[in-house]
Each structure stands twice: as C-alpha cells, then as structure tokens.
Amino acid sequence: MFFRGDPTSQKRVDLGARSSRLQKYFRGRKVVEAEHAKVRKQFYQTYGKDCQNVDWHCFGPDSEFLRQLIFFFNARNINDFSVLVETCRLLQPFVQDSGDVVGLFAGMGYSSNHSLVAYRLKRLSFACIQAIHQNRNQLKDQLLMIPEESSASTAILLQALVLLLDPKLPWACKTVGYLMQRNVFSLFREVVLTVKVFASWNLIQYYTNQMALCVQNHANVLPTDISKEFPGYACLLGNILETAGTALSQPDCSFEMAVDLAAVTTFLLEALHPIKSSSRESSTVGEDYMIIGDEVVEIALDDNLERQITNAIDSRFLLQLTNVLFGGISTVCGLHNEGPDDKEVAAVGAACAFLHVTFNTLPLERIITILAYRTELVPVLWNFMKRCHQNQKWSSLPEQFSYLLGDAPGWLLPLSVFCPVYKHMLMIVDNEEFYEQEKPLSLKDVRCLIVILRQALWQLLWVNPSAHLRHSVEAIQNWVGTVASELLSQLQDWNNRRQFTPPSDFHADGVNDFFISQAVMEGTKAHDILKQAPFLIPFTSRVKIFTSQLAPVRQRQGAHGVFTRNRFKIQRDNILEDAYNQMSALSEDDLRGLIRLTFVNEFGVEEAGIDGGGIFKDFMENITRAAFDVQYGLFKETADHLLYPNPGSGMIHEQHLQFFHFLGTLLAKAMFEGILVDIPFATFFLSKLKQKYNHLNDLPSLNPELYRHLIFLKHYKGNIAELELYFVIGNNEYGEQTEEELLPGGKNIRVTNENVITFIHLVSNHRLNFQIRQQSSHFLRGFQQLIQKDWIDMFNEHELQLLISGSLDSMDVDDLRRHSNYAGGYHGEHCVIDMFWEVLKSFSLENRKKFLKFVTGCSRGPLLGFKYLEPLFCIQRACGSVSEEASDRLPTSATCMNLLKLPPYRRLSLF
C-alpha cells in the first residue's frame, strides 16, 4: 500500500543518534562488501577461479595470494569455499616437494616476517574450520568417509589444518590461541552433532573397553589441559557422555558395554571432583577450589563445557544406564544362603560408583528424583545389601572401581547411593503407604535396614573413623556418615509416629561409661557422634550428658550472690501478666541466676513462706498452666489435646509475639532448673525448637481430616482438574475468613494431575510451618536465651517432650522409697514409715502426682528417677511422741528441701 496525500502531514519518528549509528552501520557494511567484491575480482584475474595460476611462491610473505584470500573469504559463498579447498589441495604437494613448511610461508627469514606469517596462518586455519562448520549439513556424508578418500573437500581442509597446527611449527601456539578465542570447540562440537552416527558399533565397544582397562593406570595418555577452563579430563568426559547416551540407547547395547562406560565416566568424573562451577545451583556446595600444597586455587569450567557434561547426564541417560545394568537382576530376595553372583556385583558396583561420584559433581536434586521414582535402583540395592548382611559377607567391588575404596568395607559404596535415594523416597511416601501398604520397603525390611545403618555408622564414627585414610576413601566415609545419619534419623521419626520397632534398635552396642565420659568433652570422637548421630546413644545416657552440660553453668551463676537481687512479688490471680511485666526485661545472666518470689493473694497480702526454691517451682507450674491454657488464646490444641501456637493469636493479644518470646524463656528456665512442667506440645511445634521443617506426614497430628483429604487427592485416579481446586487456601480465625495464595498467582492456577503433589505439600507446609512461623520464631528466640541449640539437638521431638514434662513412669513409689532419707527418729523400718509407703502405693496415678507436687512443688519426678532429685526426698517426724494430739495433725511440707513432715500416726486408717 502506497502513501497518498500531503507528505507534510506524514507522521515522522525521530530516532535521534540511533538513526545516525544505524545509517553508518549499513553504509559501512556496503563499503566492506564492495571492497570484498573488488579484491575477489582482482584475485580471480591474477590467480584464476580454480587457482590455476598458483605456484609455491604464492604462499610466501611477499605474495598477495593469502592476503587477498583471507580478506574476502566468506564461508557461505560457494565460490570462496571452492577456492579455499583448491588452496589447501595445492598446499600438500608444495610442502612435500620443498620439505620446509616454515620456508614455504616465511621465505628465507622467518624472524623478520613472523608476525605477518602468524597472522595469515591463524586466519587461514580458522577459515578451514569455518568452511566445514558453515557447510556441515551439505558435507555430512563426507564427514564419515575413511581417510583414504582424500579427494573429498572435507578431508582436504582437515589435512591442511593438521599440517598448519603441527606443534613443532613456530606459529602453532599463537594459532591455537587464536582458534580458542574464536570458540572452535563449539564449532567442532556442532559439526560432530550434525552427524551423530558412529562408523562401527563394534569399534566403539572395543575402544570403550580399552579405556576402561587402561585409563586408571595410564592417565598420561589422556588429552592435556588446554587451559584451566578446559581440562583435558573434562573435554574427554563431555564427549564420552554424549557418546554413551547414544550407545546405551542401542537395542544391542551389552551389559559389559554399560559397565565399561560407567567405569570410564566414573574415573573422569572423579578426576573432576574438586572442580565445581561457580554457577552451580547446588545448595550444599560453595565455590570451586583446587588445593595445591597449602595453596587454594579457584577453578571454574568453561560454561559451554560444563553445560555439555551436565546436560548429558539427564533423565534419559540415567534410565538407560540403570536399565542395561539391572536388566535381568531380580528385585526379590532369594534364599538367605544365596549371595549375589558376579554379574549382580558388577552391576551394583558400576551403578554405585558412577552415581556416588555424580552425586558429588552435579546438583543432587537434579537427578535424585529420577533415580527414586523411575528406576529400580532402591529395590535392587536393597536386595543386594540384605543378602550380603544376612550372609555376613559383603562382596568386593569389581576391579575397575577398586581404586575408589581400596580396602574399605564392601557396604560403603552401596550405602553412599542407597541412603540419599531412599531418604528422598520417604519424603513423598504417606503414612498409609509406609505403615499399611509397607512401601517402598516392608516394615520387616526397614527393621533390618536400621540394623545395617546402625552398625555401619558405629563402625565409621567410633570403631574406624576416617582419619589417616586416602582422600577418596575418607570422602566416601564422610559422605556415608552424613547420609546414613540423616536416613536413620528420618526412620526414627517414622518410628516415633507409630512404633514398628523397639527404640533400642537405634542404639549402638558399644556405648558404655567410658563413651559417656568422652561425649561430654568437645573435640572427642564421642562428642562428634553425639552431634551427628545422637540416636546411637540411649536416651537416659543423653539425659545424663544434658544435665552434666547444665550443671557447671548453673554452678557459675549460683556462685554470684548478685543474682539473689531478682526478687519479685507476683499476684496469684494475675500471674502471667504480672510475671511478664516484671521479668520479661531480665538479661540472660539474670535469667540463669537465682530468682526468688513472694506470692500476693487476692486480698493484696503476701503469702507466708520463704522461697528456698519450692515457691519458684510452684510458680513455674502455675504460670505455665495459665500461659499455655487455650482459653488465654496464645495456644490452640489438636484433637489429641496437644498444644501448638494459635495462628490467630495476634487477633487476641496486641503484644502476642512478645508473650511468645517470654513463654519460650519460661520453658527454657524450667528446663535449666530441672523443673518438669506438664505441658503436652504437638510434635510439629517441638520440631521448631530444633529448627526443623515439617512435612506432609506430620499433618495428622494437627488436622487428620485435612490429611485424609490430601491423601485422597494424591491417589485420585480421575481428572483432578474437574474438582475445580486452585492453589489457594482458606483460613478461618475467630469468624474472619481469609484466602491466601500458595503460589504467586495461585488463584488462577488450577490443580491438575501433574501438579497435585506440589499442591499437597504446599498445603501441608502452609498449615505446619507458614501459619505459625512468627510465633514459633519468637518462642525459639526466648528459648535459646537459656538453652543452647546443641544442648537439645541430641534429642528428637518425642524425647524433647519427655525432657520438658517427664514420663508418667517416673512416678515409681519403689524407686522413691529406695532414694529417701529419714529424720527426727524415723528410719526405713519404722512402723509409721511402712504404713506411709503402703498408703502411697495404693494411691491412683493422679493422687500420686498430687502428693509429689505437695512435697516437691512439681507433679512429676526426675526423668532419670528419684536418685537425681535434689535434695533427696526426706521424711521428718513432725512431733515427739505418738499421741491423740499427733493423730489430729496433718502432714506439712517444705518444697524447697523436698521435705515431708509426717506426724507419727498410730494406725493405717489415720493416713
């Protein structure tokens, strides 16, 4: 369509300086093209279109032949391509005739012409590569020709390139450097990928096998490093991985071929182990370093090379490798006396060696989901490990992989792969699948696995730690120690939700008094085990360690008389607010010191009594009962009457977060002083004290109905999109209904069969973590004012609840009797004492708790028994003689001294 009308009315667009630059660019481009055409025409007139006028003098420094050719050469121009091929064809006989390559290009004096010669030859070399790359699709058939067919243009160009890049030639170094700058590796890679066909399948198998046999002992034959960004190992690895991807996809790919490919790639990956790109997404790996002596040198692979390696190890590659290796291997355990055969050992060894090194080279999240849900890795490895364990004989690795472990135990490498993959599977498995359907392993197998992990950890961490071992073996041992600890801790969580094995199954057999004494001291092996794998140590032993850690801190604080200044008057009928107003500003040292109280009754009168510790214990029980009462609004309770922070607490109390901080401090003070408080917390809230993340399987303790609905969605066979669910969640706090997006734009994202798992975990995360994040965070800050994180890290959530509240089993009358003292004429065999113990044993559990509170100020006894009550329980005679007056008196107590003042009653009915 043409413009019609007044040109003055046409809309104009002012491009400003950009218009000038664009015009200059196009004008300059036309000038260059015109100059190229002019020189090309002169070249044809002088030397001929087919180079028929060219002789050996034309390659010399005084000739215009090479200068003009490299000036106008365009790889897209078919005539220029033909001229370049003819030039390279003439080059071969000229060199053969003269026998002097340097003289051919430089004449008699190379030193005076070296710059000119080097410039021309590096441009000529790049032109040869550029010509092949630009015309690779047309030259595809020629790329597969055998070298004898030298008449092909591709062969001529490559032969000329080999001649020009001879390392003995003085310009070779500069030429190679120039080619590297022009990214010729990428050009060659695209040329190779254009073909993607291998001349001989048998030849590939042969060379792969040869590399697997000799690569370890003859590493000097591998390509040398071109630069730090292009290590020879990495370049070869990238090419072999791409070759392996094609080889494994062949229908006739043999088991032996897969083992050889795994061996070669494992060795090359292991060589690259210290080198990780700075762009790596892995959260567990920092910068990349190579250690040379005491010097740390940072290394980063070239981005293209790294991308080639990481992209090659994709889901398709992993599936193909495991399918070839595990094809024909049963995932069902056979007879107990049947150990793995040689093929199974080779398959497991190859897969585990490759995957272990891959785990330490690539981001774990990138490959572990594929291994967990799309391969038979877990059942195959478990079948292998179970039979080895039952036969008490672990098979050695195949010879190709023996360099990884040396004399290390045979279970080390299988565990290094099995643990992280099985742990990842357990993140998605729900309670019904684990306990009822017994997937992915039966509960019997899980019990066996716990034994294997426990024994392996004890061997690694205590019996045979990784000191004085080869670096590769030490790295694997450290890795297995970490992943086995994480998996065993996760299995302990499953056992705490619903017990399927005795807790003692997690305890190592070698924990004794010497170990406990060592565990208290930092820097010892036992202390390291306490931090890394505390479940190996029995709970009672860890409680002893915990109390021994607290004891010196309490003694230091108690020795300073200044802390007795912290005396407060607290109104009983306003205990929480009164305590908060007076005690929330106390410093950490003040909180750890002595705090003494006087209660004021409802009439404003101070209650009689001197606080020697008993009144403070009474205060702790009363304030915790008031603060954690759901009626107060800071906490809510689950269907099982377990407490957790109220997500809507801010709607009731303006300073709710400050109150949570104060309550965290109060709970820590109770634990610090060894005072047990009867507060049943929900497990998912206790995990916040350990700074742990809650998952889907923790949801039943909060909302079993919501959990059932989510599991229904997980196993729904129909089209989930028809249910009209979106990535939003509704909240209803005190009648106020709100809606929150689980993802940005979630109200417009429909839940489908493809994203339902993500939806399920986002919902559980919102309820278990997000809703109570602020309350939990402030509670934790207050708690950590007195109780250090590493002091409670040795306990799981179930054990932490026992540490806070004690156990009902701790109210053992016989244990109390064994650890009691007597005064005022009483003794263990006294008739009044016998009647007392008889009456106490007849009490119900609730009355026993009331009695214990009456004499000690706390309704629960010490966690480790009354032997640890300070001071020991004592029964003192209340009056001198047995009389009617004595019979009319009631017992009294001094809770600060755990003392019962018992009148000498004459008969049982008077108690």
Protein Blocks (a to p, Z undefined) as FASTA:
>chain_A
ZZedjfklpccddekjmlmmmmmmmmmmmmmmmmmmmmmmmmmmmnopnlpmbcfklmmm
kbcklmmmmmmpcfklmklmmmmmmmmmmmmmmmmmnopaklmmnommlmlmmmmmmmmm
mmmmmmmmmmmmmmmmmmmmmmmpcfklmmbmklmmmmmmmmmmgmkbmklmmmmmmmmm
nommmmmmmmmmmnopafblklmmmmmmmmmmmmmmmmmlpccdfblklcfklmmmmmmm
mmmmmmmmpmklcfklmmmmmmmmmmmmmmmmmpccfkbcbfkbccddddehjbccdddd
dfklmmmmmmmmcfklmmmmmmmmmgoiafbdcdfklccdfklmmmmmmmmmmmmmmmmm
mcfklmmmmmmmmccklmmmmmmmmmmmmnopacdddfklmmmnomacfklmmmmmmmmm
mmmmmmmpcfklmmmnopabdfklmmmmmmmmmmmmmmmmmmmccehiafklmmmmmmmm
mmmmmmmmmmmmmmmmpccbdfklmpcfklcfklmmmmmpghiaklmmmmmmmmlpcfkl
mmmmmmmmmmmmmmmmmmpmklmmmccdddfklmmmmmmmmmmmpcfklmmmccdddddd
fkopacedddehjmmmmmmmmmmmmmmpmknopaccdfkopacddfklmmmmmklmmmmm
mmmmmmmmmmmnopacdddddfklmmmmnopacdfklmmmmmmmlmmmmmmmmmpmbdfk
lnopacdddddeehiacdddfbghklmmccdfklmmmmmmmmmmmmmmmmmmmmmmmmmm
mmmmmmcfklmmmpcfklmmmmmnopfklmcfklmmmmcccehhiafklmklmmmmmmmm
mpcfklmmmmmmmmnopabdcfkbjklpccddddddfbfbdcfklmmpccdddfknopac
ddddfbfklZZ
